[in-house]
Amino acid sequence: MHVRETESPLKTSRLWEHFFKAPSLDDFFTENESEAKLPAFCAYINALCKERGECPARVIARAGIERSFGHQ
């Protein structure tokens, strides 16, 4: 297993290098799992709206996202 020296996110070019050198897709995801984690959609929308001073309900409605999905 590959251990990184720093905790900062990998640059896309380095992630591509890891992808093409991995013996399998499963190995790639296992070794780079921390780089591929995404927050829950509602947590992402809420954080983005807070950062930009927007109301999540209005952003969800304007984007045409199904209401229950946007708030779950």
CHARMM-style PDB file with segment names, atoms N, HN, CA, C and O in Angstrom:
ATOM      1  N   MET     1       0.848  -1.186   0.000  1.00  0.00      PROA
ATOM      2  CA  MET     1       0.000   0.000   0.000  1.00  0.00      PROA
ATOM      3  C   MET     1       0.886   1.239   0.000  1.00  0.00      PROA
ATOM      4  O   MET     1       1.886   1.306   0.715  1.00  0.00      PROA
ATOM      5  N   HSD     2       0.502   2.212  -0.812  1.00  0.00      PROA
ATOM      6  HN  HSD     2      -0.310   2.157  -1.393  1.00  0.00      PROA
ATOM      7  CA  HSD     2       1.266   3.453  -0.947  1.00  0.00      PROA
ATOM      8  C   HSD     2       0.910   4.404   0.193  1.00  0.00      PROA
ATOM      9  O   HSD     2      -0.270   4.667   0.426  1.00  0.00      PROA
ATOM     10  N   VAL     3       1.899   4.919   0.899  1.00  0.00      PROA
ATOM     11  HN  VAL     3       2.857   4.705   0.710  1.00  0.00      PROA
ATOM     12  CA  VAL     3       1.673   5.877   1.981  1.00  0.00      PROA
ATOM     13  C   VAL     3       2.211   7.224   1.526  1.00  0.00      PROA
ATOM     14  O   VAL     3       3.371   7.343   1.134  1.00  0.00      PROA
ATOM     15  N   ARG     4       1.355   8.233   1.583  1.00  0.00      PROA
ATOM     16  HN  ARG     4       0.412   8.136   1.902  1.00  0.00      PROA
ATOM     17  CA  ARG     4       1.771   9.571   1.173  1.00  0.00      PROA
ATOM     18  C   ARG     4       2.491  10.277   2.298  1.00  0.00      PROA
ATOM     19  O   ARG     4       2.205  10.053   3.475  1.00  0.00      PROA
ATOM     20  N   GLU     5       3.422  11.129   1.929  1.00  0.00      PROA
ATOM     21  HN  GLU     5       3.654  11.311   0.973  1.00  0.00      PROA
ATOM     22  CA  GLU     5       4.213  11.862   2.914  1.00  0.00      PROA
ATOM     23  C   GLU     5       3.467  13.054   3.490  1.00  0.00      PROA
ATOM     24  O   GLU     5       3.732  13.450   4.625  1.00  0.00      PROA
ATOM     25  N   THR     6       2.536  13.640   2.732  1.00  0.00      PROA
ATOM     26  HN  THR     6       2.320  13.318   1.810  1.00  0.00      PROA
ATOM     27  CA  THR     6       1.808  14.811   3.206  1.00  0.00      PROA
ATOM     28  C   THR     6       0.317  14.513   3.247  1.00  0.00      PROA
ATOM     29  O   THR     6      -0.152  13.532   2.670  1.00  0.00      PROA
ATOM     30  N   GLU     7      -0.409  15.364   3.929  1.00  0.00      PROA
ATOM     31  HN  GLU     7      -0.028  16.161   4.398  1.00  0.00      PROA
ATOM     32  CA  GLU     7      -1.851  15.204   4.036  1.00  0.00      PROA
ATOM     33  C   GLU     7      -2.611  16.070   3.042  1.00  0.00      PROA
ATOM     34  O   GLU     7      -3.840  16.002   3.000  1.00  0.00      PROA
ATOM     35  N   SER     8      -1.929  16.882   2.243  1.00  0.00      PROA
ATOM     36  HN  SER     8      -0.931  16.938   2.278  1.00  0.00      PROA
ATOM     37  CA  SER     8      -2.615  17.738   1.283  1.00  0.00      PROA
ATOM     38  C   SER     8      -3.153  16.887   0.136  1.00  0.00      PROA
ATOM     39  O   SER     8      -2.581  15.841  -0.173  1.00  0.00      PROA
ATOM     40  N   PRO     9      -4.235  17.315  -0.494  1.00  0.00      PROA
ATOM     41  CA  PRO     9      -4.813  16.537  -1.595  1.00  0.00      PROA
ATOM     42  C   PRO     9      -3.834  16.397  -2.750  1.00  0.00      PROA
ATOM     43  O   PRO     9      -3.024  17.284  -3.018  1.00  0.00      PROA
ATOM     44  N   LEU    10      -3.931  15.268  -3.422  1.00  0.00      PROA
ATOM     45  HN  LEU    10      -4.589  14.547  -3.205  1.00  0.00      PROA
ATOM     46  CA  LEU    10      -3.089  15.051  -4.596  1.00  0.00      PROA
ATOM     47  C   LEU    10      -3.547  15.939  -5.736  1.00  0.00      PROA
ATOM     48  O   LEU    10      -4.743  16.171  -5.912  1.00  0.00      PROA
ATOM     49  N   LYS    11      -2.600  16.430  -6.502  1.00  0.00      PROA
ATOM     50  HN  LYS    11      -1.628  16.241  -6.359  1.00  0.00      PROA
ATOM     51  CA  LYS    11      -2.949  17.166  -7.710  1.00  0.00      PROA
ATOM     52  C   LYS    11      -3.537  16.173  -8.701  1.00  0.00      PROA
ATOM     53  O   LYS    11      -3.231  14.981  -8.656  1.00  0.00      PROA
ATOM     54  N   THR    12      -4.377  16.668  -9.589  1.00  0.00      PROA
ATOM     55  HN  THR    12      -4.626  17.635  -9.626  1.00  0.00      PROA
ATOM     56  CA  THR    12      -5.018  15.806 -10.568  1.00  0.00      PROA
ATOM     57  C   THR    12      -4.005  15.033 -11.397  1.00  0.00      PROA
ATOM     58  O   THR    12      -4.206  13.852 -11.680  1.00  0.00      PROA
ATOM     59  N   SER    13      -2.927  15.683 -11.785  1.00  0.00      PROA
ATOM     60  HN  SER    13      -2.763  16.642 -11.555  1.00  0.00      PROA
ATOM     61  CA  SER    13      -1.915  15.003 -12.599  1.00  0.00      PROA
ATOM     62  C   SER    13      -1.299  13.818 -11.850  1.00  0.00      PROA
ATOM     63  O   SER    13      -1.040  12.776 -12.453  1.00  0.00      PROA
ATOM     64  N   ARG    14      -1.065  13.966 -10.557  1.00  0.00      PROA
ATOM     65  HN  ARG    14      -1.276  14.813 -10.068  1.00  0.00      PROA
ATOM     66  CA  ARG    14      -0.512  12.855  -9.753  1.00  0.00      PROA
ATOM     67  C   ARG    14      -1.540  11.741  -9.601  1.00  0.00      PROA
ATOM     68  O   ARG    14      -1.192  10.561  -9.633  1.00  0.00      PROA
ATOM     69  N   LEU    15      -2.797  12.113  -9.438  1.00  0.00      PROA
ATOM     70  HN  LEU    15      -3.080  13.072  -9.413  1.00  0.00      PROA
ATOM     71  CA  LEU    15      -3.853  11.111  -9.319  1.00  0.00      PROA
ATOM     72  C   LEU    15      -3.968  10.309 -10.619  1.00  0.00      PROA
ATOM     73  O   LEU    15      -4.163   9.094 -10.585  1.00  0.00      PROA
ATOM     74  N   TRP    16      -3.848  10.990 -11.766  1.00  0.00      PROA
ATOM     75  HN  TRP    16      -3.690  11.977 -11.794  1.00  0.00      PROA
ATOM     76  CA  TRP    16      -3.858  10.299 -13.058  1.00  0.00      PROA
ATOM     77  C   TRP    16      -2.684   9.344 -13.144  1.00  0.00      PROA
ATOM     78  O   TRP    16      -2.837   8.226 -13.635  1.00  0.00      PROA
ATOM     79  N   GLU    17      -1.512   9.761 -12.676  1.00  0.00      PROA
ATOM     80  HN  GLU    17      -1.388  10.669 -12.278  1.00  0.00      PROA
ATOM     81  CA  GLU    17      -0.338   8.875 -12.672  1.00  0.00      PROA
ATOM     82  C   GLU    17      -0.634   7.604 -11.892  1.00  0.00      PROA
ATOM     83  O   GLU    17      -0.355   6.499 -12.357  1.00  0.00      PROA
ATOM     84  N   HSD    18      -1.198   7.769 -10.706  1.00  0.00      PROA
ATOM     85  HN  HSD    18      -1.425   8.666 -10.327  1.00  0.00      PROA
ATOM     86  CA  HSD    18      -1.541   6.614  -9.873  1.00  0.00      PROA
ATOM     87  C   HSD    18      -2.542   5.722 -10.592  1.00  0.00      PROA
ATOM     88  O   HSD    18      -2.448   4.496 -10.535  1.00  0.00      PROA
ATOM     89  N   PHE    19      -3.502   6.346 -11.271  1.00  0.00      PROA
ATOM     90  HN  PHE    19      -3.579   7.342 -11.317  1.00  0.00      PROA
ATOM     91  CA  PHE    19      -4.543   5.593 -11.978  1.00  0.00      PROA
ATOM     92  C   PHE    19      -3.928   4.709 -13.062  1.00  0.00      PROA
ATOM     93  O   PHE    19      -4.239   3.521 -13.146  1.00  0.00      PROA
ATOM     94  N   PHE    20      -3.065   5.282 -13.883  1.00  0.00      PROA
ATOM     95  HN  PHE    20      -2.813   6.247 -13.815  1.00  0.00      PROA
ATOM     96  CA  PHE    20      -2.491   4.527 -14.996  1.00  0.00      PROA
ATOM     97  C   PHE    20      -1.449   3.505 -14.552  1.00  0.00      PROA
ATOM     98  O   PHE    20      -1.177   2.552 -15.282  1.00  0.00      PROA
ATOM     99  N   LYS    21      -0.864   3.682 -13.375  1.00  0.00      PROA
ATOM    100  HN  LYS    21      -1.084   4.456 -12.782  1.00  0.00      PROA
ATOM    101  CA  LYS    21       0.127   2.733 -12.875  1.00  0.00      PROA
ATOM    102  C   LYS    21      -0.493   1.612 -12.032  1.00  0.00      PROA
ATOM    103  O   LYS    21       0.157   0.599 -11.773  1.00  0.00      PROA
ATOM    104  N   ALA    22      -1.727   1.790 -11.612  1.00  0.00      PROA
ATOM    105  HN  ALA    22      -2.255   2.613 -11.822  1.00  0.00      PROA
ATOM    106  CA  ALA    22      -2.373   0.789 -10.756  1.00  0.00      PROA
ATOM    107  C   ALA    22      -2.619  -0.501 -11.533  1.00  0.00      PROA
ATOM    108  O   ALA    22      -3.028  -0.460 -12.693  1.00  0.00      PROA
ATOM    109  N   PRO    23      -2.372  -1.642 -10.899  1.00  0.00      PROA
ATOM    110  CA  PRO    23      -2.591  -2.914 -11.571  1.00  0.00      PROA
ATOM    111  C   PRO    23      -4.063  -3.202 -11.860  1.00  0.00      PROA
ATOM    112  O   PRO    23      -4.386  -3.950 -12.783  1.00  0.00      PROA
ATOM    113  N   SER    24      -4.951  -2.605 -11.068  1.00  0.00      PROA
ATOM    114  HN  SER    24      -4.688  -1.997 -10.318  1.00  0.00      PROA
ATOM    115  CA  SER    24      -6.392  -2.795 -11.296  1.00  0.00      PROA
ATOM    116  C   SER    24      -7.146  -1.585 -10.745  1.00  0.00      PROA
ATOM    117  O   SER    24      -6.606  -0.797  -9.969  1.00  0.00      PROA
ATOM    118  N   LEU    25      -8.386  -1.459 -11.156  1.00  0.00      PROA
ATOM    119  HN  LEU    25      -8.825  -2.100 -11.786  1.00  0.00      PROA
ATOM    120  CA  LEU    25      -9.227  -0.364 -10.671  1.00  0.00      PROA
ATOM    121  C   LEU    25      -9.460  -0.501  -9.166  1.00  0.00      PROA
ATOM    122  O   LEU    25      -9.457   0.491  -8.437  1.00  0.00      PROA
ATOM    123  N   ASP    26      -9.661  -1.740  -8.708  1.00  0.00      PROA
ATOM    124  HN  ASP    26      -9.663  -2.546  -9.300  1.00  0.00      PROA
ATOM    125  CA  ASP    26      -9.843  -1.957  -7.267  1.00  0.00      PROA
ATOM    126  C   ASP    26      -8.617  -1.494  -6.481  1.00  0.00      PROA
ATOM    127  O   ASP    26      -8.751  -0.854  -5.439  1.00  0.00      PROA
ATOM    128  N   ASP    27      -7.427  -1.818  -6.981  1.00  0.00      PROA
ATOM    129  HN  ASP    27      -7.319  -2.338  -7.828  1.00  0.00      PROA
ATOM    130  CA  ASP    27      -6.199  -1.376  -6.311  1.00  0.00      PROA
ATOM    131  C   ASP    27      -6.110   0.147  -6.287  1.00  0.00      PROA
ATOM    132  O   ASP    27      -5.736   0.735  -5.272  1.00  0.00      PROA
ATOM    133  N   PHE    28      -6.455   0.783  -7.407  1.00  0.00      PROA
ATOM    134  HN  PHE    28      -6.759   0.305  -8.231  1.00  0.00      PROA
ATOM    135  CA  PHE    28      -6.404   2.244  -7.471  1.00  0.00      PROA
ATOM    136  C   PHE    28      -7.303   2.860  -6.404  1.00  0.00      PROA
ATOM    137  O   PHE    28      -6.881   3.751  -5.667  1.00  0.00      PROA
ATOM    138  N   PHE    29      -8.555   2.378  -6.325  1.00  0.00      PROA
ATOM    139  HN  PHE    29      -8.898   1.655  -6.924  1.00  0.00      PROA
ATOM    140  CA  PHE    29      -9.479   2.957  -5.352  1.00  0.00      PROA
ATOM    141  C   PHE    29      -9.069   2.640  -3.922  1.00  0.00      PROA
ATOM    142  O   PHE    29      -9.247   3.472  -3.033  1.00  0.00      PROA
ATOM    143  N   THR    30      -8.533   1.475  -3.688  1.00  0.00      PROA
ATOM    144  HN  THR    30      -8.389   0.798  -4.410  1.00  0.00      PROA
ATOM    145  CA  THR    30      -8.072   1.124  -2.345  1.00  0.00      PROA
ATOM    146  C   THR    30      -6.934   2.043  -1.906  1.00  0.00      PROA
ATOM    147  O   THR    30      -6.933   2.549  -0.784  1.00  0.00      PROA
ATOM    148  N   GLU    31      -5.965   2.255  -2.799  1.00  0.00      PROA
ATOM    149  HN  GLU    31      -5.966   1.844  -3.711  1.00  0.00      PROA
ATOM    150  CA  GLU    31      -4.805   3.074  -2.458  1.00  0.00      PROA
ATOM    151  C   GLU    31      -5.096   4.571  -2.426  1.00  0.00      PROA
ATOM    152  O   GLU    31      -4.373   5.327  -1.778  1.00  0.00      PROA
ATOM    153  N   ASN    32      -6.147   5.005  -3.120  1.00  0.00      PROA
ATOM    154  HN  ASN    32      -6.734   4.391  -3.647  1.00  0.00      PROA
ATOM    155  CA  ASN    32      -6.448   6.437  -3.210  1.00  0.00      PROA
ATOM    156  C   ASN    32      -7.824   6.778  -2.657  1.00  0.00      PROA
ATOM    157  O   ASN    32      -8.424   7.789  -3.024  1.00  0.00      PROA
ATOM    158  N   GLU    33      -8.309   5.929  -1.777  1.00  0.00      PROA
ATOM    159  HN  GLU    33      -7.821   5.108  -1.479  1.00  0.00      PROA
ATOM    160  CA  GLU    33      -9.654   6.092  -1.226  1.00  0.00      PROA
ATOM    161  C   GLU    33      -9.882   7.474  -0.615  1.00  0.00      PROA
ATOM    162  O   GLU    33     -10.938   8.074  -0.815  1.00  0.00      PROA
ATOM    163  N   SER    34      -8.915   7.971   0.116  1.00  0.00      PROA
ATOM    164  HN  SER    34      -8.057   7.484   0.279  1.00  0.00      PROA
ATOM    165  CA  SER    34      -9.093   9.266   0.781  1.00  0.00      PROA
ATOM    166  C   SER    34      -9.218  10.411  -0.214  1.00  0.00      PROA
ATOM    167  O   SER    34      -9.790  11.452   0.111  1.00  0.00      PROA
ATOM    168  N   GLU    35      -8.693  10.235  -1.420  1.00  0.00      PROA
ATOM    169  HN  GLU    35      -8.228   9.390  -1.685  1.00  0.00      PROA
ATOM    170  CA  GLU    35      -8.768  11.275  -2.449  1.00  0.00      PROA
ATOM    171  C   GLU    35     -10.123  11.295  -3.150  1.00  0.00      PROA
ATOM    172  O   GLU    35     -10.478  12.293  -3.778  1.00  0.00      PROA
ATOM    173  N   ALA    36     -10.874  10.217  -3.052  1.00  0.00      PROA
ATOM    174  HN  ALA    36     -10.585   9.406  -2.542  1.00  0.00      PROA
ATOM    175  CA  ALA    36     -12.122  10.082  -3.799  1.00  0.00      PROA
ATOM    176  C   ALA    36     -13.370  10.293  -2.944  1.00  0.00      PROA
ATOM    177  O   ALA    36     -14.485  10.150  -3.445  1.00  0.00      PROA
ATOM    178  N   LYS    37     -13.208  10.622  -1.690  1.00  0.00      PROA
ATOM    179  HN  LYS    37     -12.302  10.737  -1.283  1.00  0.00      PROA
ATOM    180  CA  LYS    37     -14.376  10.792  -0.820  1.00  0.00      PROA
ATOM    181  C   LYS    37     -15.068  12.112  -1.111  1.00  0.00      PROA
ATOM    182  O   LYS    37     -14.434  13.158  -1.248  1.00  0.00      PROA
ATOM    183  N   LEU    38     -16.374  12.032  -1.201  1.00  0.00      PROA
ATOM    184  HN  LEU    38     -16.890  11.183  -1.089  1.00  0.00      PROA
ATOM    185  CA  LEU    38     -17.192  13.223  -1.419  1.00  0.00      PROA
ATOM    186  C   LEU    38     -18.133  13.405  -0.234  1.00  0.00      PROA
ATOM    187  O   LEU    38     -18.594  12.419   0.341  1.00  0.00      PROA
ATOM    188  N   PRO    39     -18.423  14.642   0.138  1.00  0.00      PROA
ATOM    189  CA  PRO    39     -19.380  14.859   1.221  1.00  0.00      PROA
ATOM    190  C   PRO    39     -20.795  14.530   0.733  1.00  0.00      PROA
ATOM    191  O   PRO    39     -21.042  14.459  -0.471  1.00  0.00      PROA
ATOM    192  N   ALA    40     -21.704  14.335   1.663  1.00  0.00      PROA
ATOM    193  HN  ALA    40     -21.503  14.393   2.640  1.00  0.00      PROA
ATOM    194  CA  ALA    40     -23.109  14.149   1.300  1.00  0.00      PROA
ATOM    195  C   ALA    40     -23.560  15.401   0.545  1.00  0.00      PROA
ATOM    196  O   ALA    40     -23.102  16.505   0.840  1.00  0.00      PROA
ATOM    197  N   PHE    41     -24.449  15.229  -0.421  1.00  0.00      PROA
ATOM    198  HN  PHE    41     -24.820  14.333  -0.661  1.00  0.00      PROA
ATOM    199  CA  PHE    41     -24.880  16.351  -1.250  1.00  0.00      PROA
ATOM    200  C   PHE    41     -25.429  17.500  -0.409  1.00  0.00      PROA
ATOM    201  O   PHE    41     -25.074  18.656  -0.638  1.00  0.00      PROA
ATOM    202  N   CYS    42     -26.293  17.197   0.565  1.00  0.00      PROA
ATOM    203  HN  CYS    42     -26.581  16.257   0.752  1.00  0.00      PROA
ATOM    204  CA  CYS    42     -26.882  18.272   1.375  1.00  0.00      PROA
ATOM    205  C   CYS    42     -25.807  19.018   2.166  1.00  0.00      PROA
ATOM    206  O   CYS    42     -25.892  20.237   2.321  1.00  0.00      PROA
ATOM    207  N   ALA    43     -24.798  18.306   2.668  1.00  0.00      PROA
ATOM    208  HN  ALA    43     -24.728  17.316   2.542  1.00  0.00      PROA
ATOM    209  CA  ALA    43     -23.708  18.963   3.400  1.00  0.00      PROA
ATOM    210  C   ALA    43     -22.907  19.863   2.464  1.00  0.00      PROA
ATOM    211  O   ALA    43     -22.507  20.963   2.844  1.00  0.00      PROA
ATOM    212  N   TYR    44     -22.674  19.393   1.241  1.00  0.00      PROA
ATOM    213  HN  TYR    44     -22.999  18.499   0.932  1.00  0.00      PROA
ATOM    214  CA  TYR    44     -21.929  20.182   0.259  1.00  0.00      PROA
ATOM    215  C   TYR    44     -22.696  21.448  -0.101  1.00  0.00      PROA
ATOM    216  O   TYR    44     -22.132  22.542  -0.104  1.00  0.00      PROA
ATOM    217  N   ILE    45     -23.985  21.300  -0.406  1.00  0.00      PROA
ATOM    218  HN  ILE    45     -24.444  20.411  -0.404  1.00  0.00      PROA
ATOM    219  CA  ILE    45     -24.826  22.456  -0.780  1.00  0.00      PROA
ATOM    220  C   ILE    45     -24.897  23.452   0.372  1.00  0.00      PROA
ATOM    221  O   ILE    45     -24.771  24.658   0.159  1.00  0.00      PROA
ATOM    222  N   ASN    46     -25.098  22.955   1.589  1.00  0.00      PROA
ATOM    223  HN  ASN    46     -25.201  21.975   1.762  1.00  0.00      PROA
ATOM    224  CA  ASN    46     -25.192  23.853   2.744  1.00  0.00      PROA
ATOM    225  C   ASN    46     -23.895  24.625   2.969  1.00  0.00      PROA
ATOM    226  O   ASN    46     -23.929  25.827   3.234  1.00  0.00      PROA
ATOM    227  N   ALA    47     -22.751  23.946   2.867  1.00  0.00      PROA
ATOM    228  HN  ALA    47     -22.723  22.970   2.652  1.00  0.00      PROA
ATOM    229  CA  ALA    47     -21.462  24.614   3.060  1.00  0.00      PROA
ATOM    230  C   ALA    47     -21.210  25.638   1.955  1.00  0.00      PROA
ATOM    231  O   ALA    47     -20.734  26.741   2.223  1.00  0.00      PROA
ATOM    232  N   LEU    48     -21.526  25.275   0.724  1.00  0.00      PROA
ATOM    233  HN  LEU    48     -21.912  24.379   0.506  1.00  0.00      PROA
ATOM    234  CA  LEU    48     -21.327  26.181  -0.403  1.00  0.00      PROA
ATOM    235  C   LEU    48     -22.231  27.412  -0.271  1.00  0.00      PROA
ATOM    236  O   LEU    48     -21.799  28.537  -0.524  1.00  0.00      PROA
ATOM    237  N   CYS    49     -23.479  27.190   0.123  1.00  0.00      PROA
ATOM    238  HN  CYS    49     -23.830  26.277   0.328  1.00  0.00      PROA
ATOM    239  CA  CYS    49     -24.407  28.312   0.293  1.00  0.00      PROA
ATOM    240  C   CYS    49     -23.972  29.229   1.435  1.00  0.00      PROA
ATOM    241  O   CYS    49     -24.053  30.452   1.319  1.00  0.00      PROA
ATOM    242  N   LYS    50     -23.516  28.641   2.529  1.00  0.00      PROA
ATOM    243  HN  LYS    50     -23.451  27.647   2.623  1.00  0.00      PROA
ATOM    244  CA  LYS    50     -23.046  29.451   3.658  1.00  0.00      PROA
ATOM    245  C   LYS    50     -21.850  30.303   3.229  1.00  0.00      PROA
ATOM    246  O   LYS    50     -21.768  31.487   3.556  1.00  0.00      PROA
ATOM    247  N   GLU    51     -20.925  29.681   2.491  1.00  0.00      PROA
ATOM    248  HN  GLU    51     -20.991  28.719   2.226  1.00  0.00      PROA
ATOM    249  CA  GLU    51     -19.735  30.385   2.012  1.00  0.00      PROA
ATOM    250  C   GLU    51     -20.097  31.549   1.095  1.00  0.00      PROA
ATOM    251  O   GLU    51     -19.426  32.581   1.104  1.00  0.00      PROA
ATOM    252  N   ARG    52     -21.156  31.384   0.302  1.00  0.00      PROA
ATOM    253  HN  ARG    52     -21.701  30.545   0.295  1.00  0.00      PROA
ATOM    254  CA  ARG    52     -21.531  32.398  -0.686  1.00  0.00      PROA
ATOM    255  C   ARG    52     -22.734  33.253  -0.272  1.00  0.00      PROA
ATOM    256  O   ARG    52     -23.192  34.095  -1.044  1.00  0.00      PROA
ATOM    257  N   GLY    53     -23.246  33.036   0.950  1.00  0.00      PROA
ATOM    258  HN  GLY    53     -22.873  32.352   1.578  1.00  0.00      PROA
ATOM    259  CA  GLY    53     -24.364  33.832   1.437  1.00  0.00      PROA
ATOM    260  C   GLY    53     -25.676  33.570   0.701  1.00  0.00      PROA
ATOM    261  O   GLY    53     -26.487  34.479   0.522  1.00  0.00      PROA
ATOM    262  N   GLU    54     -25.875  32.340   0.283  1.00  0.00      PROA
ATOM    263  HN  GLU    54     -25.216  31.602   0.428  1.00  0.00      PROA
ATOM    264  CA  GLU    54     -27.088  31.950  -0.441  1.00  0.00      PROA
ATOM    265  C   GLU    54     -27.991  31.122   0.462  1.00  0.00      PROA
ATOM    266  O   GLU    54     -27.535  30.552   1.453  1.00  0.00      PROA
ATOM    267  N   CYS    55     -29.260  31.058   0.120  1.00  0.00      PROA
ATOM    268  HN  CYS    55     -29.630  31.520  -0.685  1.00  0.00      PROA
ATOM    269  CA  CYS    55     -30.226  30.227   0.828  1.00  0.00      PROA
ATOM    270  C   CYS    55     -30.298  28.868   0.115  1.00  0.00      PROA
ATOM    271  O   CYS    55     -30.629  28.821  -1.070  1.00  0.00      PROA
ATOM    272  N   PRO    56     -29.998  27.771   0.809  1.00  0.00      PROA
ATOM    273  CA  PRO    56     -30.012  26.462   0.162  1.00  0.00      PROA
ATOM    274  C   PRO    56     -31.320  26.140  -0.561  1.00  0.00      PROA
ATOM    275  O   PRO    56     -31.296  25.591  -1.662  1.00  0.00      PROA
ATOM    276  N   ALA    57     -32.445  26.470   0.037  1.00  0.00      PROA
ATOM    277  HN  ALA    57     -32.465  26.916   0.932  1.00  0.00      PROA
ATOM    278  CA  ALA    57     -33.741  26.158  -0.587  1.00  0.00      PROA
ATOM    279  C   ALA    57     -33.872  26.855  -1.938  1.00  0.00      PROA
ATOM    280  O   ALA    57     -34.361  26.254  -2.895  1.00  0.00      PROA
ATOM    281  N   ARG    58     -33.444  28.103  -2.029  1.00  0.00      PROA
ATOM    282  HN  ARG    58     -33.047  28.591  -1.252  1.00  0.00      PROA
ATOM    283  CA  ARG    58     -33.533  28.829  -3.302  1.00  0.00      PROA
ATOM    284  C   ARG    58     -32.564  28.261  -4.342  1.00  0.00      PROA
ATOM    285  O   ARG    58     -32.912  28.146  -5.518  1.00  0.00      PROA
ATOM    286  N   VAL    59     -31.363  27.911  -3.916  1.00  0.00      PROA
ATOM    287  HN  VAL    59     -31.080  28.005  -2.961  1.00  0.00      PROA
ATOM    288  CA  VAL    59     -30.379  27.344  -4.843  1.00  0.00      PROA
ATOM    289  C   VAL    59     -30.889  26.008  -5.388  1.00  0.00      PROA
ATOM    290  O   VAL    59     -30.795  25.743  -6.586  1.00  0.00      PROA
ATOM    291  N   ILE    60     -31.427  25.174  -4.506  1.00  0.00      PROA
ATOM    292  HN  ILE    60     -31.503  25.389  -3.533  1.00  0.00      PROA
ATOM    293  CA  ILE    60     -31.966  23.877  -4.912  1.00  0.00      PROA
ATOM    294  C   ILE    60     -33.112  24.062  -5.894  1.00  0.00      PROA
ATOM    295  O   ILE    60     -33.183  23.360  -6.903  1.00  0.00      PROA
ATOM    296  N   ALA    61     -34.009  24.996  -5.611  1.00  0.00      PROA
ATOM    297  HN  ALA    61     -33.951  25.566  -4.791  1.00  0.00      PROA
ATOM    298  CA  ALA    61     -35.139  25.258  -6.513  1.00  0.00      PROA
ATOM    299  C   ALA    61     -34.661  25.796  -7.863  1.00  0.00      PROA
ATOM    300  O   ALA    61     -35.122  25.334  -8.907  1.00  0.00      PROA
ATOM    301  N   ARG    62     -33.747  26.760  -7.854  1.00  0.00      PROA
ATOM    302  HN  ARG    62     -33.373  27.136  -7.006  1.00  0.00      PROA
ATOM    303  CA  ARG    62     -33.232  27.322  -9.116  1.00  0.00      PROA
ATOM    304  C   ARG    62     -32.515  26.285  -9.959  1.00  0.00      PROA
ATOM    305  O   ARG    62     -32.553  26.347 -11.188  1.00  0.00      PROA
ATOM    306  N   ALA    63     -31.863  25.336  -9.312  1.00  0.00      PROA
ATOM    307  HN  ALA    63     -31.831  25.286  -8.314  1.00  0.00      PROA
ATOM    308  CA  ALA    63     -31.114  24.306 -10.033  1.00  0.00      PROA
ATOM    309  C   ALA    63     -32.011  23.188 -10.558  1.00  0.00      PROA
ATOM    310  O   ALA    63     -31.574  22.350 -11.346  1.00  0.00      PROA
ATOM    311  N   GLY    64     -33.270  23.182 -10.114  1.00  0.00      PROA
ATOM    312  HN  GLY    64     -33.625  23.863  -9.474  1.00  0.00      PROA
ATOM    313  CA  GLY    64     -34.187  22.133 -10.562  1.00  0.00      PROA
ATOM    314  C   GLY    64     -33.908  20.789  -9.909  1.00  0.00      PROA
ATOM    315  O   GLY    64     -34.257  19.739 -10.450  1.00  0.00      PROA
ATOM    316  N   ILE    65     -33.278  20.829  -8.742  1.00  0.00      PROA
ATOM    317  HN  ILE    65     -32.995  21.681  -8.302  1.00  0.00      PROA
ATOM    318  CA  ILE    65     -32.986  19.592  -8.000  1.00  0.00      PROA
ATOM    319  C   ILE    65     -34.222  19.202  -7.210  1.00  0.00      PROA
ATOM    320  O   ILE    65     -34.869  20.046  -6.589  1.00  0.00      PROA
ATOM    321  N   GLU    66     -34.543  17.917  -7.240  1.00  0.00      PROA
ATOM    322  HN  GLU    66     -34.018  17.232  -7.744  1.00  0.00      PROA
ATOM    323  CA  GLU    66     -35.716  17.445  -6.509  1.00  0.00      PROA
ATOM    324  C   GLU    66     -35.543  17.833  -5.033  1.00  0.00      PROA
ATOM    325  O   GLU    66     -34.512  17.554  -4.421  1.00  0.00      PROA
ATOM    326  N   ARG    67     -36.566  18.475  -4.484  1.00  0.00      PROA
ATOM    327  HN  ARG    67     -37.403  18.701  -4.982  1.00  0.00      PROA
ATOM    328  CA  ARG    67     -36.484  19.088  -3.160  1.00  0.00      PROA
ATOM    329  C   ARG    67     -36.035  18.139  -2.056  1.00  0.00      PROA
ATOM    330  O   ARG    67     -35.162  18.486  -1.261  1.00  0.00      PROA
ATOM    331  N   SER    68     -36.618  16.954  -1.999  1.00  0.00      PROA
ATOM    332  HN  SER    68     -37.328  16.673  -2.645  1.00  0.00      PROA
ATOM    333  CA  SER    68     -36.264  16.025  -0.909  1.00  0.00      PROA
ATOM    334  C   SER    68     -34.809  15.569  -1.033  1.00  0.00      PROA
ATOM    335  O   SER    68     -34.142  15.362  -0.018  1.00  0.00      PROA
ATOM    336  N   PHE    69     -34.305  15.407  -2.269  1.00  0.00      PROA
ATOM    337  HN  PHE    69     -34.846  15.575  -3.093  1.00  0.00      PROA
ATOM    338  CA  PHE    69     -32.901  15.024  -2.448  1.00  0.00      PROA
ATOM    339  C   PHE    69     -31.973  16.117  -1.945  1.00  0.00      PROA
ATOM    340  O   PHE    69     -30.979  15.841  -1.273  1.00  0.00      PROA
ATOM    341  N   GLY    70     -32.302  17.354  -2.272  1.00  0.00      PROA
ATOM    342  HN  GLY    70     -33.110  17.579  -2.817  1.00  0.00      PROA
ATOM    343  CA  GLY    70     -31.464  18.480  -1.886  1.00  0.00      PROA
ATOM    344  C   GLY    70     -31.379  18.691  -0.385  1.00  0.00      PROA
ATOM    345  O   GLY    70     -30.396  19.240   0.112  1.00  0.00      PROA
ATOM    346  N   HSD    71     -32.396  18.263   0.337  1.00  0.00      PROA
ATOM    347  HN  HSD    71     -33.196  17.817  -0.066  1.00  0.00      PROA
ATOM    348  CA  HSD    71     -32.430  18.499   1.785  1.00  0.00      PROA
ATOM    349  C   HSD    71     -32.143  17.262   2.620  1.00  0.00      PROA
ATOM    350  O   HSD    71     -32.034  17.371   3.841  1.00  0.00      PROA
ATOM    351  N   GLN    72     -32.017  16.097   2.012  1.00  0.00      PROA
ATOM    352  HN  GLN    72     -32.105  16.008   1.020  1.00  0.00      PROA
ATOM    353  CA  GLN    72     -31.776  14.860   2.784  1.00  0.00      PROA
ATOM    354  C   GLN    72     -30.401  14.873   3.394  1.00  0.00      PROA
ATOM    355  OT1 GLN    72     -30.019  13.922   4.076  1.00  0.00      PROA
TER     356      GLN     72
END
